[in-house]
Amino acid sequence: MKFNALALIQVYSETTDGYGQPVKAWADSSSIWGQLTPTQGGEKREKYGVERSESLTFRTYYRSDLTAKDRLKIGTQIYEIDNLMQESNRVFMALTLKATDGR
């Protein structure tokens, strides 16, 4: 397996603002190398225009600290983790990623 992409893991946490309202927060955790391959892409007509969707697979070494609540930043694009699958007796893992607007 040839690793061709460097990803920054961003960990999710939730805090409260001065009014007690929940606020999403993302903190940079660590960088990992992996193999990035496109799996699906397309466009869908929505009420206010066309929405582009992109799905990728990111294969890397197994990490027990990586969860579906986290996200990856590859270059300038941020991806939500849709699915995590262990491969080869916890040597590798495959993550299904979905492009997001970064909020």
N, C-alpha and C positions, 0 to 999 in steps of 0.2 A: 504494500500500500504506500503510495507516494503522497505525502502531506504537501498541499499546495496553497493553504490559506492560514493566516494567523488571525485568531479570533480573541476578542477581549470579553471575558465573562463579566456580566453585570448582574449583581445580586439585588433582589427585590426586598424592600422593607417598607413598612407603613408607619408613619408617625402622625401626630396631630398638630394642627396649626393653633394659633392663639385663640381661636374660637371653638376649639375642640373638634373640628372637622377632620376626617381622615385625609392624609396627603400621601400619595405614592412617592417613593424615593428609590433611586437606583444608585448603587455604589459599585465602582470598578473593583473587581476582585483580582483576577489574574489572567494571563494570556496563555492560550493553548494553540498548538498547531494541529491541523486536521486536513482531511481530504474533502473538498467541497465539490459536489456534483449537483447540477440542476435536475429536478425530477418532474416538475410540472410548472406550467405558466399559462397565463391567459388573461382575458379581459371579460368583465361582467358588466352588463348595463344596469345601472342603479338609477334611482329616482332623480338624482341631481348630476348625472353624468356617467362616465365609464370608470369603473374601478379596476385597476390592474392588480393581479394576484401573482405571486411567485412562490414556489415551494422548492426547497433545496434539501439535500441530505449532507450532513457534516459528520464524517467518521473520525474518531480520535481515540486515544487511549482511555480506558475506563477511569472514571473519577467518581468516587462515592459522594463528593460534596456538590455535584452538579444536579440540579432538579429542574422540573418543568416550570417552576416559578421564576427561574432565572431567564436571562436572555443573552444573546451574543451580538457583539458589534464587530462586523467584518468590513474593514475600510471605513466608509462613512455611513453604511447601511446598518440598521438595527433589525434583528430577527427575533421573533418570539419562538420559544421551543414548544412545538406541537406534541412531540412524542420522543421518548428516550427508550432505546432498546439495547440491552447488553448483548455483546457478541463474543464468541470464543472464550467462554468461561471467565468473564470479567477482565479480559485483556483489552478488548476494544468495545466501543459503544457507538451507536448510530443515532444521530439526532435529526428529526425532521423539523425543518425551520420554515417559518412563514414571515415574509417581509412585513414590517410595520412602520408607522410614521414616527416612532420614537417617543411617544408619550407614555 
